[in-house]
């Protein structure tokens, strides 16, 4: 196990497989992972509906994300490049020592962040749950205690995942993700007497996957090492740099949660269900962010970026419009059972109808964000985050407090913010000499919109009358896909160039 193995694996990934096949593989992996995560949300919706207790849980969860869970991403974005570089330049033994240092650091960081989370929770509640009653604020603080086991295990789990990814054992990480989701679902089904047990269920899932990765790690990695050495210091420096940029994004989350705390009971839960549906779509269209591979090369970078954006435009717009056409049916089909009643369906559907428009902007915008990393323009990420935070605060105050639109107002401001922020993203890319043919992209977008609307218009007259809600949506989907394919046949040669060039 060493550098030669790593080179062989990477050669197989990037040489023997075409980028299209890798893209399809990433989509399939993401689909299964998202399906399991979404199944977990269905289980939660069944047992807890859109209750105030669930509002309290998601508020506590949001605070934990800002203070603890968001730090898990540092291992993917920072640790992996250092690990691969260390393996290539210094060999396997040095690589193994570095994994030991990182894992030990993850344990220390996890303990430190958990202490900060529990001690500063009352202060965080005053800001992120400002609209809650005194009793509800106390409940958030009390519920935070149930998050402690999850917080302690989270960062060491992500550290182990980064180790396996660094030697291209992606299937091991994928199995761990599936295992975590399955165990949390099983735990929720067996124990759901209180919303407090949701955090425990997540912990059980993470713990099971952590133990699986940990006991397998004896074959490949170190686990206990010094946290202060030359390589570790480089990682800490990069971590502080990224933390500075991401701190501004945390402000956006704080502003959003502040607005949500003033909603009527059940509003946060309904909003969360809708955003989780949006996240499923956005994550699928991200294709596990493998676009970073071709864009990392400076050769024909603008052309590759433009082709990626055109391809995503062709895919996302028809999907968005079809889902918009069936919003109520889909929400009902997915969630309407147990405590998630007809009123909850109506509320969640109205929020989702607005948020669905943000899928296109967030999908396209994510590629622009990756370009900042490729071009080493991290400061622009912070600038876009700051701009988005200001938009969220100003428009949020107008829609929620002045117009009193409640959760609909939050959905509107989040969607508007998504488009304005990503317009700034591509404006800054333009200022950095990334010249894209936006007229061409607009033409493809308009063609996709027109084709989708025609297909939906035909669908209203060609729908099969079936009693089952599932069969109704399924048959509509088949007919819609066939019509979209027919609509795009005149552009088949141009689409082939986009995909295969």
Buried (B, 14 or more C-beta within 10 A) or exposed (E): EEBEEBEEBEEEBEEEEEBEEBBEBBBEBBEEBBBBBBBBBBBBBBBBBBBBBBBBBBBBBBBBBBBBBBBBEBBBBBBBBBBBBBBEEBEBEEBBBBBBBBBBBBBEBBBEBBEEBBEEBEEBBEEBBEBBEEEBBBBBBEBBEBBBBBBBBBBBBBBBBBBBBBBBBBEBBBBBBBBBBBBBBBBBEEEBEBBBBBBBBBBBBBBBBBBBBBEBBEEBBBBEBEBEEEBBEBBBEBBEEBEEBBEBBBBBBBBBBBBBBBBEEBBBBBBBBBBBBBBBBBBBBBBBBBBEEBBEEEEEBBEBBBBBBBBBBBBBBBBBBBBBBBBBBBBBBBBBBBEBEEEBBEBBBBBBBBBBBBBBBBBBBBBBBBBBBBBEBBEBBBBBBBBBBBBBBEBBBBBBEEEEBBBBBBBBBBBBBBBBBBBBBBEBBEEEEBEBEEEEBEEBBEBBBEBBEEBBEEBEEEEEEEEEBEEBBBBBBEBBBEBBEEBBEEBEEBBEEBBEE
